């Protein structure tokens, strides 16, 4: 009887292993460049700092879209600050709409805000496309000064077949916790002001 129970347990574990693997997220960190933001006329935010920002991409192997060195850069122009998305993405199958979220963390690992960008257009598979086409967001000087870590992940995708794909909030939250980044309930959902369309 025990041998039978062991066989059943092993068979169930083997049957579920592809499902468990699908929930295993993959994080990759890249250098996001200096925290110094040049305003012109020899004026800089964070002048003299040697800190570099980190871009953390959380990719779900089950997602139809993969992010590559995605993050947010602080910019200054036309007398205002902004956050602009950088990096690339590629689709593994045809998609017709995409939402990417960027969770911004300060120099002490505290969450600042969650930015969202939605693009409604047709994307072909296996093409590497720039995230810069997703627009930008207004930023305050203190946000530009304090920003150190940007976590990017695909939140939603609409496939050409009509099927919808949505991220696993619990799995992304657990991945952030592994990186020692604070996340509270609802922190991965952007406010109306944090959405860019």
Buried (B, 14 or more C-beta within 10 A) or exposed (E): EEEEEEEEEEEEEEEEEEEEEBEEBEBEBBEBBBBBBBBEEEEBBBEEEEEEBBBBBBBBEBBBBBBBBBBBBBBBEEEEBBBBBBBBBBBEBEBBBBBBBBBBBBBEEEBBBBBBBBBEEEBEEEEEBEBEEBBBBEBEBEBBBBBBBBBBBBBBBBBBEEEEBEBBBEBBBEBBEEBEBEBEEEBBEBEEEBBBE
